[in-house]
Amino acid sequence: MTIELRTDPTSYRHWQLSVDGPVATLTMRVRPDAGLRDDYQLKLNSYDLGVDIELHDAAQRLRFEHPEVKAVVVTGGLDKIFCSGANIQMLAGSTHADKVNFCKFTNETRNAIEDATAHSGQTWIAAVNGTAAGGGYELALACDEILLVDDRSSAVSLPEVPLLAVLPGTGGLTRLVDKRHVRRDRADVFATRTEGIKGRQAVEWGLVDAVAPRSRFDEQVRERARARAAESDRPSRGPGVVLSPLEVEADDEGLGYGSVSVAIDRGLGAAFVTVHAPTGREPSGPTELVAAGASAWLLSVVRELDDAVLRLRLNEPDVGTWVLCTAGDSALVAAAEEVLAPAPSEHWLAREIRLYWSRTLKRLDLSARTLVALVEPGSCFAGILAELALAADRSFMLDGTLPNSDLPAPHLRLTSANDGWFPTSNGLSRLATRFWGDPEALDAARARMGKDLVAAEAADAGLVTFTPDEIDWDEEVRLALEERAAFSPDALTGLEANLRFAGPETMETKIFGRLSAWQNWIFQRPNAVGAEGALRRFGTGSRPSYDRART
């Protein structure tokens, strides 16, 4: 089944978005009969990937189309139900890859919500007006404040361990202790108590921030939303930037956008992703940037790259290597990115585009695919696009020119964009991560910023892996890609996930590291997904049968 990502508020089936001045409300009212597959019903405000695709779209539009929105309230649209979490029948009938991709995309959407609160001046508040179980409570955990209705029945819970023999798949355990600072013994009790915790005890344990009786609940939510909106530095009025539908041509051979193209070599199990530079002058100030809107290269190309990464992830599981290429004029790339430079009085749109690049590059980092960068004649790995080379697991840069080509030798250029504009999940730039523990090498690389480095200079700076000449180029690249295709994809996923995030541990690296390891492993165990496992037995009236041996 091909997953379609394109949607907008007029076609949402599960969410309602309303805007009232500085406060937006997202109401979750899931249609049971509108799942991505027809073998389950999305009852009780449970969700599947389709529900989360709409949530992701809404979060993006709130940031770009509604600069005046300073607080976002998420609430449930069914009686006494906020959200009951991921649909169990959907999970039980999904392949292992679908389960992991679902959890990863959902996590990235939750991280985007946290990013909006932390960096965009758009605070998210969960108005839990009914039961919030599993992924439903995890959605609330992604918000900066949680208000729970105190009606003697509504509770928050993470029942995955006792009911399903899996873990909260979207960071629930990590957010409990790392974000909300719930004491770990209480977190242990909470995560094994099927019925959850409600009322004042939920406040005392730090599971929610406040409770209110149903008669005062809506009023208290409005008060908190207005108070948080008053703290925001977002503008009080627009105009915003309409995120018009992406134009994409998709077929069995790849994807085609305006500035991004993907060519798939199925025999090699590789996708060649090429990002093209702008072809002319781009906006040089906030006014021009707003006027250009979604057609500005900086915004249009990152939307296309984000969409391409998701389509490859969700629809091309057998394409295990992504070869990252660029094409165009490096000078135009460097000139275009200047409008995004952080400044004390930076414009809201410049900030949002920079944050969008951060999220998209993180999505690239977190994809379970081998990343290889090719720095060839005609490429433009400069500044914002040099991040692609820094994100790669290994890179090849041609030393010299190619026969029968009049293109000059390729160069690589670092700019200030590579020194902190786009932090990875560990909180460091890709440049700092590359030279973790070697400050002298980092300083040496920084000293070369703004210079066009040919292969020998880039290698001396530690910025590329290999620099073959024109005689060896085709053969070395071919052998590397064929070798990667011959290895176990499971082992490669573990290898890459371990190596990409050197340096400090953060809540984000913990969440995705544990998703890649623990949840990935648990999702394959018979205790969860076997014929007598908890996911298969859930809702049948029969208890699961467990292998009691611990490893």
Backbone torsions as a table, in degrees:
resi	resn	phi	psi	omega
1	MET	NA	129.0	178.1
2	THR	-84.4	127.9	179.3
3	ILE	-86.3	125.9	177.8
4	GLU	-99.8	129.6	-174.7
5	LEU	-98.4	-18.6	-172.8
6	ARG	-73.3	128.0	175.4
7	THR	-159.6	174.0	176.9
8	ASP	-162.0	166.0	-174.7
9	PRO	-56.5	-28.1	-179.6
10	THR	-73.1	-16.6	-178.9
11	SER	-115.1	6.7	176.4
12	TYR	-59.4	137.9	175.8
13	ARG	-105.0	-15.6	-171.1
14	HIS	-124.0	-12.8	-176.4
15	TRP	-128.7	149.4	171.9
16	GLN	-122.2	128.0	-178.8
17	LEU	-112.5	124.5	175.8
18	SER	-130.6	146.4	-178.4
19	VAL	-125.4	127.4	178.0
20	ASP	-127.8	89.3	-178.6
21	GLY	63.2	-123.6	-176.2
22	PRO	-82.6	-1.3	-177.0
23	VAL	-120.1	128.1	174.0
24	ALA	-109.1	149.8	177.1
25	THR	-124.3	126.8	174.1
26	LEU	-108.1	114.9	-177.8
27	THR	-106.0	125.0	-178.0
28	MET	-93.4	111.2	177.0
29	ARG	-133.9	85.8	-170.6
30	VAL	-75.7	130.9	175.7
31	ARG	-79.7	117.3	-177.3
32	PRO	-58.0	-32.5	-174.3
33	ASP	-92.7	11.3	-173.9
34	ALA	-117.4	39.3	175.6
35	GLY	-77.2	169.5	179.0
36	LEU	-71.1	-25.4	175.1
37	ARG	-121.6	165.9	-177.7
38	ASP	-102.1	12.7	-179.0
39	ASP	-99.8	15.3	176.0
40	TYR	-154.0	160.8	176.3
41	GLN	-115.9	133.6	-179.5
42	LEU	-86.2	69.0	-177.1
43	LYS	-81.2	157.2	172.8
44	LEU	58.6	38.1	-180.0
45	ASN	55.9	37.9	170.8
46	SER	-83.9	164.6	-173.7
47	TYR	-135.5	160.2	171.9
48	ASP	-128.8	-168.8	-177.4
49	LEU	-61.3	-35.8	-179.8
50	GLY	-61.2	-38.6	177.5
51	VAL	-64.3	-41.6	-178.0
52	ASP	-74.3	-28.8	174.3
53	ILE	-61.8	-40.6	177.2
54	GLU	-67.1	-40.1	178.1
55	LEU	-63.0	-42.9	177.5
56	HIS	-59.5	-44.0	179.8
57	ASP	-63.1	-43.4	179.8
58	ALA	-62.3	-42.0	-179.8
59	ALA	-63.1	-40.5	177.7
60	GLN	-64.2	-45.4	-177.2
61	ARG	-67.0	-36.0	178.0
62	LEU	-62.1	-35.6	-178.5
63	ARG	-73.5	-39.8	-173.3
64	PHE	-98.3	-40.3	-174.6
65	GLU	-86.7	-16.8	-176.2
66	HIS	-130.8	71.5	178.7
67	PRO	-61.7	-22.6	-179.0
68	GLU	-76.0	-14.1	-179.1
69	VAL	-79.4	122.7	-175.6
70	LYS	-115.2	-11.7	176.2
71	ALA	-146.4	141.5	-179.6
72	VAL	-123.8	124.9	178.1
73	VAL	-103.2	125.9	175.8
74	VAL	-106.3	127.3	-178.3
75	THR	-145.9	170.0	-179.8
76	GLY	-94.4	148.8	-178.7
77	GLY	-107.7	6.7	177.5
78	LEU	-110.1	155.6	-177.5
79	ASP	-65.1	121.0	174.7
80	LYS	63.0	18.3	177.7
81	ILE	-133.0	121.6	170.2
82	PHE	-82.4	-63.3	177.5
83	CYS	-166.6	133.7	-178.6
84	SER	-95.9	8.4	173.4
85	GLY	93.2	-169.1	-179.5
86	ALA	-63.0	140.0	-178.5
87	ASN	-68.2	124.5	-173.1
88	ILE	-69.7	-41.4	179.4
89	GLN	-64.3	-35.2	175.6
90	MET	-61.5	-46.9	179.7
91	LEU	-64.3	-42.9	-177.5
92	ALA	-62.0	-32.1	-178.1
93	GLY	-95.5	3.0	-177.8
94	SER	-90.5	150.9	171.3
95	THR	-68.5	164.6	178.2
96	HIS	-59.4	-43.7	-179.9
97	ALA	-61.3	-40.2	179.4
98	ASP	-64.7	-39.3	178.0
99	LYS	-61.1	-47.9	-176.0
100	VAL	-68.8	-42.5	177.7
101	ASN	-62.0	-39.6	177.3
102	PHE	-61.4	-49.5	-179.6
103	CYS	-63.1	-38.8	-177.7
104	LYS	-67.8	-46.8	179.5
105	PHE	-63.1	-41.2	178.9
106	THR	-62.4	-42.3	176.6
107	ASN	-60.6	-44.0	-179.5
108	GLU	-63.3	-36.0	176.7
109	THR	-67.1	-41.4	176.5
110	ARG	-62.3	-40.9	178.0
111	ASN	-63.3	-36.7	178.2
112	ALA	-64.7	-35.6	175.6
113	ILE	-63.6	-45.4	178.5
114	GLU	-64.9	-36.1	178.8
115	ASP	-64.5	-39.1	178.8
116	ALA	-62.9	-41.8	178.5
117	THR	-66.7	-44.7	-173.0
118	ALA	-74.4	-34.8	-168.8
119	HIS	-125.8	-15.9	-175.1
120	SER	-104.2	-4.7	-176.1
121	GLY	70.0	24.9	-179.1
122	GLN	-124.5	89.8	-172.3
123	THR	-79.2	132.3	178.0
124	TRP	-99.3	134.4	-178.8
125	ILE	-126.7	131.2	177.4
126	ALA	-94.5	118.0	174.5
127	ALA	-99.3	89.0	-173.3
128	VAL	-82.5	92.3	-173.5
129	ASN	-94.9	21.2	178.1
130	GLY	-178.7	-166.3	-177.5
131	THR	-62.5	135.6	175.5
132	ALA	-125.6	107.1	-175.6
133	ALA	-118.7	143.9	174.6
134	GLY	54.5	-122.6	-179.4
135	GLY	-61.4	-22.9	175.1
136	GLY	-65.7	-42.6	176.1
137	TYR	-71.6	-31.6	177.4
138	GLU	-65.7	-33.8	172.8
139	LEU	-62.4	-43.2	177.2
140	ALA	-63.3	-39.2	-179.8
141	LEU	-62.5	-27.3	178.6
142	ALA	-71.8	-19.7	179.7
143	CYS	-81.1	161.0	-176.3
144	ASP	-80.9	-26.3	176.2
145	GLU	-133.5	146.0	176.9
146	ILE	-126.5	119.9	174.3
147	LEU	-111.5	126.7	-175.9
148	LEU	-112.3	134.1	175.9
149	VAL	-70.4	135.7	-179.0
150	ASP	-104.3	89.2	-176.6
151	ASP	-125.8	18.3	177.9
152	ARG	71.7	-1.2	178.7
153	SER	-129.2	-32.6	-176.4
154	SER	-73.8	130.4	-177.5
155	ALA	-137.9	162.2	169.9
156	VAL	-108.6	144.5	-177.6
157	SER	-157.1	155.4	170.3
158	LEU	-125.9	83.0	-171.6
159	PRO	-91.8	15.7	-173.3
160	GLU	-61.9	-41.2	-177.5
161	VAL	-64.6	-53.8	-178.0
162	PRO	-70.4	-31.8	-174.2
163	LEU	-94.7	-33.3	-168.3
164	LEU	-122.8	-6.6	-179.9
165	ALA	63.0	26.5	173.9
166	VAL	-127.8	-176.1	178.2
167	LEU	-105.3	159.8	170.0
168	PRO	-57.4	112.9	-166.5
169	GLY	-81.4	-8.1	-178.9
170	THR	-118.5	46.5	169.3
171	GLY	82.3	13.9	-174.4
172	GLY	-57.7	-48.5	-177.0
173	LEU	-66.0	-41.7	-179.5
174	THR	-65.9	-43.2	-179.8
175	ARG	-66.6	-31.8	177.6
176	LEU	-57.7	-50.1	-172.3
177	VAL	-93.0	-32.6	-176.5
178	ASP	-88.3	-33.5	-176.8
179	LYS	-97.9	-48.2	-177.4
180	ARG	-95.3	-6.7	174.9
181	HIS	58.2	38.6	173.2
182	VAL	-71.1	132.3	179.2
183	ARG	-56.7	139.0	-169.9
184	ARG	-67.3	-28.3	176.7
185	ASP	-70.1	-37.8	176.1
186	ARG	-68.1	-38.4	177.7
187	ALA	-61.9	-36.7	177.5
188	ASP	-63.5	-44.4	177.8
189	VAL	-63.2	-48.1	-176.6
190	PHE	-59.7	-44.4	-175.0
191	ALA	-76.2	-3.4	175.9
192	THR	-119.2	7.2	178.5
193	ARG	-102.1	103.8	-173.8
194	THR	-55.9	-40.9	-175.1
195	GLU	-77.3	-11.9	178.3
196	GLY	77.2	-164.1	-177.1
197	ILE	-134.0	142.3	-176.5
198	LYS	-132.8	172.7	171.6
199	GLY	59.1	-145.7	-174.7
200	ARG	-61.9	-31.3	179.6
201	GLN	-63.8	-36.2	178.1
202	ALA	-62.7	-35.6	176.4
203	VAL	-70.8	-45.7	-177.5
204	GLU	-61.5	-36.0	-179.4
205	TRP	-83.4	-6.9	-179.9
206	GLY	83.8	13.6	-178.8
207	LEU	-76.4	-29.3	174.2
208	VAL	-136.7	168.4	-178.0
209	ASP	-93.7	-29.8	-178.1
210	ALA	-161.2	157.5	172.9
211	VAL	-126.9	156.8	177.6
212	ALA	-151.4	145.6	175.7
213	PRO	-63.9	157.9	-176.2
214	ARG	-57.7	-31.8	-178.9
215	SER	-66.3	-25.6	-177.9
216	ARG	-115.4	1.5	-171.4
217	PHE	-62.5	-52.8	-177.1
218	ASP	-60.0	-39.6	179.7
219	GLU	-63.3	-42.5	-179.4
220	GLN	-67.8	-37.2	176.6
221	VAL	-61.7	-45.2	179.1
222	ARG	-61.2	-41.6	-179.6
223	GLU	-61.9	-45.4	-178.8
224	ARG	-66.9	-39.5	-180.0
225	ALA	-64.8	-42.9	178.8
226	ARG	-65.5	-38.7	-179.9
227	ALA	-64.9	-42.4	-179.7
228	ARG	-70.9	-35.7	177.9
229	ALA	-62.2	-35.2	-178.8
230	ALA	-65.9	-19.7	-179.0
231	GLU	-87.9	-7.5	-170.8
232	SER	-81.7	151.0	175.4
233	ASP	-100.6	10.1	176.9
234	ARG	-70.1	154.7	-179.3
235	PRO	-66.7	157.9	-178.9
236	SER	-85.3	-9.0	178.3
237	ARG	-152.0	168.5	-177.8
238	GLY	-79.2	-154.9	8.1
239	PRO	-81.7	155.0	173.7
240	GLY	-94.0	-171.2	179.6
241	VAL	-117.8	117.0	179.9
242	VAL	-74.0	126.7	178.1
243	LEU	-86.5	84.8	-178.5
244	SER	-63.8	156.2	-177.8
245	PRO	-58.5	137.7	176.3
246	LEU	-71.1	137.7	174.3
247	GLU	-93.5	118.5	-178.4
248	VAL	-139.2	135.2	172.4
249	GLU	-103.7	117.6	-176.7
250	ALA	-121.1	129.9	173.5
251	ASP	-148.0	-173.0	-175.6
252	ASP	-66.8	-17.6	-177.5
253	GLU	-94.7	-8.8	177.5
254	GLY	150.7	-156.8	-176.6
255	LEU	-132.9	144.8	177.7
256	GLY	-133.1	124.1	177.1
257	TYR	-121.4	-168.7	177.5
258	GLY	-71.5	-44.3	-176.0
259	SER	-121.9	0.1	179.7
260	VAL	-129.7	136.1	174.9
261	SER	-133.5	148.3	179.8
262	VAL	-130.9	122.5	176.2
263	ALA	-114.7	124.5	-175.3
264	ILE	-101.6	125.7	172.9
265	ASP	-104.8	98.4	-174.0
266	ARG	-71.1	-30.9	176.7
267	GLY	-63.4	-34.8	179.9
268	LEU	-91.5	-11.9	-176.8
269	GLY	64.7	37.3	-174.4
270	ALA	-131.6	146.0	172.7
271	ALA	-114.9	126.2	178.4
272	PHE	-96.0	107.0	-175.5
273	VAL	-100.7	116.1	-178.9
274	THR	-113.1	125.7	176.4
275	VAL	-105.5	123.8	-175.9
276	HIS	-96.6	141.0	178.5
277	ALA	-70.7	163.9	172.2
278	PRO	-62.8	157.6	-176.6
279	THR	-104.7	-0.8	179.6
280	GLY	-161.6	-164.5	-178.9
281	ARG	-66.3	135.8	178.4
282	GLU	-111.1	167.2	-179.2
283	PRO	-52.8	138.8	-178.0
284	SER	-112.5	2.0	179.2
285	GLY	-156.2	169.0	-176.4
286	PRO	-56.8	-42.1	-178.4
287	THR	-61.7	-46.0	178.4
288	GLU	-66.0	-35.2	-179.1
289	LEU	-64.9	-44.6	178.2
290	VAL	-65.0	-41.7	-179.2
291	ALA	-63.2	-38.2	178.8
292	ALA	-70.7	-32.0	176.6
293	GLY	59.1	-137.7	-175.4
294	ALA	-70.0	-10.9	178.7
295	SER	-84.6	-12.1	176.1
296	ALA	-59.8	134.3	-175.7
297	TRP	-55.6	-43.1	-177.2
298	LEU	-57.6	-35.6	179.8
299	LEU	-88.2	-43.1	-177.3
300	SER	-65.1	-39.1	-176.0
301	VAL	-72.4	-35.0	179.5
302	VAL	-73.0	-33.0	174.4
303	ARG	-62.8	-41.7	-179.7
304	GLU	-67.8	-42.5	179.9
305	LEU	-64.4	-43.0	178.0
306	ASP	-60.1	-45.9	-179.9
307	ASP	-63.6	-41.4	-179.9
308	ALA	-64.1	-42.6	179.5
309	VAL	-60.8	-45.2	-178.7
310	LEU	-66.8	-41.6	179.3
311	ARG	-63.4	-41.7	178.6
312	LEU	-65.6	-41.6	179.0
313	ARG	-60.5	-51.1	-170.2
314	LEU	-81.6	-31.9	-171.3
315	ASN	-111.0	-10.0	-177.7
316	GLU	-129.3	63.1	-176.5
317	PRO	-65.7	-21.5	-178.3
318	ASP	-87.2	-7.8	178.3
319	VAL	-91.4	94.6	-167.6
320	GLY	-91.0	-11.7	-179.3
321	THR	-122.4	129.5	174.9
322	TRP	-110.6	119.3	-180.0
323	VAL	-96.9	116.5	-173.9
324	LEU	-93.9	121.2	-178.3
325	CYS	-129.0	159.4	174.1
326	THR	-134.9	160.8	179.6
327	ALA	-150.8	135.7	176.9
328	GLY	131.2	-162.0	-173.1
329	ASP	-96.5	116.2	-179.7
330	SER	-60.0	-35.5	-178.3
331	ALA	-63.6	-36.6	178.7
332	LEU	-69.9	-34.0	175.5
333	VAL	-64.7	-48.5	-178.7
334	ALA	-62.7	-37.2	179.1
335	ALA	-69.6	-39.9	-177.3
336	ALA	-65.0	-37.8	-173.5
337	GLU	-74.3	-14.6	-175.6
338	GLU	-60.5	-28.5	-178.9
339	VAL	-68.2	-15.4	-179.8
340	LEU	-92.3	-2.6	-175.6
341	ALA	-57.9	128.5	179.1
342	PRO	-61.1	141.3	178.2
343	ALA	-148.9	158.1	-179.2
344	PRO	-55.6	-32.9	-179.1
345	SER	-115.5	39.5	-174.6
346	GLU	-61.8	151.7	-178.8
347	HIS	-77.3	147.3	-176.7
348	TRP	-59.8	-37.9	-176.5
349	LEU	-71.1	-40.1	176.4
350	ALA	-59.1	-42.3	178.4
351	ARG	-62.9	-43.7	-178.0
352	GLU	-65.1	-39.6	179.3
353	ILE	-66.1	-41.4	178.3
354	ARG	-62.2	-42.4	178.9
355	LEU	-66.2	-34.3	177.4
356	TYR	-64.5	-43.1	175.0
357	TRP	-59.4	-40.8	179.1
358	SER	-59.6	-46.7	-178.5
359	ARG	-65.8	-38.7	-178.7
360	THR	-69.4	-41.9	177.5
361	LEU	-65.7	-35.6	174.1
362	LYS	-63.9	-40.4	178.5
363	ARG	-60.4	-37.3	175.9
364	LEU	-63.9	-47.0	178.5
365	ASP	-55.9	-39.3	-171.8
366	LEU	-88.6	-0.1	178.4
367	SER	-76.5	136.4	-178.9
368	ALA	-81.8	63.3	179.4
369	ARG	-139.8	149.7	172.1
370	THR	-72.5	132.3	-180.0
371	LEU	-111.8	123.1	178.8
372	VAL	-125.6	130.0	178.0
373	ALA	-105.4	136.2	177.0
374	LEU	-116.5	112.9	178.5
375	VAL	-99.3	99.9	-172.2
376	GLU	-118.7	169.5	172.3
377	PRO	-56.1	135.0	-178.2
378	GLY	91.3	-6.4	179.7
379	SER	-83.1	167.6	-177.0
380	CYS	-141.8	60.3	176.9
381	PHE	-79.4	81.3	-179.2
382	ALA	-130.6	136.3	173.9
383	GLY	53.3	-117.0	-175.5
384	ILE	-59.1	-32.4	178.0
385	LEU	-85.2	-17.6	172.7
386	ALA	-66.4	-21.1	175.5
387	GLU	-58.4	-31.3	179.2
388	LEU	-64.9	-41.0	177.7
389	ALA	-67.7	-38.7	179.8
390	LEU	-70.6	-25.1	178.9
391	ALA	-79.2	-19.2	-173.8
392	ALA	-68.3	150.0	175.5
393	ASP	-70.9	-31.3	171.8
394	ARG	-155.3	154.7	-176.4
395	SER	-135.2	147.8	177.2
396	PHE	-120.5	131.9	178.0
397	MET	-128.0	124.5	-177.5
398	LEU	-68.0	130.9	175.7
399	ASP	-93.7	94.9	-179.4
400	GLY	111.7	-153.1	-177.4
401	THR	-116.8	171.1	178.4
402	LEU	-101.3	145.4	177.7
403	PRO	-62.7	149.9	178.6
404	ASN	61.8	27.2	177.4
405	SER	-135.7	137.9	177.6
406	ASP	-97.4	9.2	177.8
407	LEU	-75.0	140.2	179.6
408	PRO	-71.5	168.1	176.8
409	ALA	-58.6	143.3	-177.8
410	PRO	-71.4	157.3	173.8
411	HIS	-136.2	162.2	178.1
412	LEU	-126.2	135.3	-177.0
413	ARG	-129.5	121.1	171.5
414	LEU	-86.5	147.1	173.7
415	THR	-134.6	-179.3	178.4
416	SER	-60.5	-21.2	178.2
417	ALA	-60.9	-26.3	-177.7
418	ASN	-86.9	1.7	-174.7
419	ASP	-118.5	45.4	172.3
420	GLY	126.8	-8.6	178.7
421	TRP	-66.8	-32.8	-171.5
422	PHE	-126.9	75.2	-178.4
423	PRO	-64.2	148.8	174.3
424	THR	-83.8	-175.8	-178.6
425	SER	-62.7	-20.6	179.2
426	ASN	-86.4	2.1	177.8
427	GLY	87.8	-5.6	179.8
428	LEU	-103.2	160.6	171.4
429	SER	-69.4	162.3	175.9
430	ARG	-65.3	-31.3	177.5
431	LEU	-65.8	-46.9	179.5
432	ALA	-66.7	-35.5	177.6
433	THR	-65.9	-38.9	-179.5
434	ARG	-60.2	-37.9	-177.0
435	PHE	-109.9	32.1	179.6
436	TRP	-56.4	127.9	179.3
437	GLY	83.4	2.1	-179.3
438	ASP	-132.0	72.7	-175.3
439	PRO	-60.9	-29.8	179.1
440	GLU	-66.4	-40.6	178.2
441	ALA	-66.7	-37.6	177.4
442	LEU	-63.5	-45.2	178.8
443	ASP	-62.8	-38.3	179.8
444	ALA	-65.8	-38.9	177.5
445	ALA	-66.6	-42.1	178.4
446	ARG	-61.4	-34.6	-179.4
447	ALA	-65.7	-18.2	-179.4
448	ARG	-95.4	5.1	-178.7
449	MET	-60.9	139.8	179.2
450	GLY	85.9	-3.1	-178.4
451	LYS	-103.7	142.9	175.1
452	ASP	-83.6	107.4	-174.9
453	LEU	-95.2	124.2	172.4
454	VAL	-80.7	178.6	-169.7
455	ALA	-55.7	-48.9	-177.1
456	ALA	-62.2	-38.8	-179.9
457	GLU	-70.9	-39.9	178.4
458	ALA	-66.0	-38.5	177.6
459	ALA	-66.9	-41.0	179.1
460	ASP	-63.1	-31.7	178.6
461	ALA	-83.3	-3.5	179.5
462	GLY	76.1	23.3	-173.9
463	LEU	-95.8	-14.2	176.9
464	VAL	-134.0	163.1	-175.0
465	THR	-91.6	-50.4	-176.9
466	PHE	-131.1	149.2	179.1
467	THR	-132.6	69.0	179.0
468	PRO	-67.0	154.4	173.2
469	ASP	-88.5	-175.9	-174.8
470	GLU	-65.2	-22.5	-179.7
471	ILE	-72.9	-40.2	-174.3
472	ASP	-99.4	-9.6	-170.8
473	TRP	-54.3	-59.2	-175.3
474	ASP	-59.3	-42.0	-176.4
475	GLU	-68.6	-43.4	-178.5
476	GLU	-66.6	-40.9	178.6
477	VAL	-65.9	-44.5	-179.8
478	ARG	-60.1	-46.4	-179.0
479	LEU	-62.9	-39.8	-179.8
480	ALA	-63.5	-42.8	-178.9
481	LEU	-71.1	-38.0	178.0
482	GLU	-67.8	-38.8	177.6
483	GLU	-61.6	-44.5	-179.0
484	ARG	-62.4	-38.9	-179.7
485	ALA	-67.9	-20.2	-178.0
486	ALA	-86.6	-16.3	-177.1
487	PHE	-81.3	162.2	174.8
488	SER	-66.2	124.5	178.7
489	PRO	-63.7	-30.6	178.1
490	ASP	-65.3	-45.4	-179.9
491	ALA	-65.6	-38.5	179.4
492	LEU	-64.3	-41.0	178.7
493	THR	-58.8	-44.3	178.2
494	GLY	-66.4	-41.5	178.8
495	LEU	-59.7	-51.0	-175.2
496	GLU	-66.8	-41.4	-179.6
497	ALA	-64.0	-32.1	179.0
498	ASN	-73.8	-33.1	-171.6
499	LEU	-91.1	-20.7	-171.3
500	ARG	-77.1	-17.1	-171.9
501	PHE	-125.2	57.4	173.9
502	ALA	-63.4	156.4	175.3
503	GLY	99.6	-153.7	-171.5
504	PRO	-68.5	148.6	174.6
505	GLU	-85.4	139.5	175.7
506	THR	-128.5	172.5	176.2
507	MET	-58.6	-37.3	-177.9
508	GLU	-67.6	-45.5	179.9
509	THR	-66.7	-34.3	176.8
510	LYS	-63.0	-47.0	-177.5
511	ILE	-59.7	-49.3	-176.1
512	PHE	-76.9	-31.5	175.1
513	GLY	-63.8	-41.7	-179.5
514	ARG	-73.6	-32.3	174.6
515	LEU	-63.5	-44.0	-178.1
516	SER	-67.3	-33.5	-175.3
517	ALA	-100.0	-73.2	-171.8
518	TRP	-64.0	-54.4	-176.1
519	GLN	-65.9	-37.8	177.7
520	ASN	-58.2	-44.3	-178.8
521	TRP	-70.6	-47.2	-177.5
522	ILE	-62.2	-35.5	-179.9
523	PHE	-65.6	-13.8	179.1
524	GLN	-103.5	-5.7	-175.0
525	ARG	-79.3	142.2	179.3
526	PRO	-57.1	-30.3	179.3
527	ASN	-58.9	-27.4	178.7
528	ALA	-99.6	-52.8	-168.7
529	VAL	-111.3	2.5	177.2
530	GLY	-69.7	171.9	-178.1
531	ALA	-57.6	-31.2	178.4
532	GLU	-110.2	16.6	-179.4
533	GLY	-77.6	168.7	-172.7
534	ALA	-65.1	-38.4	179.2
535	LEU	-64.6	-37.2	179.8
536	ARG	-74.8	-34.5	-176.1
537	ARG	-85.9	-15.1	-174.9
538	PHE	-59.2	129.8	177.5
539	GLY	82.8	-0.9	-178.3
540	THR	-92.9	-13.4	-174.6
541	GLY	89.7	-7.0	178.7
542	SER	-102.6	140.4	179.0
543	ARG	-78.4	148.1	176.0
544	PRO	-69.1	158.8	176.2
545	SER	-113.1	121.4	-174.0
546	TYR	-106.7	140.3	163.2
547	ASP	-77.2	117.2	-171.0
548	ARG	-82.9	-5.4	-178.1
549	ALA	-71.5	133.3	175.5
550	ARG	-102.2	147.3	-177.5
551	THR	-117.2	NA	NA
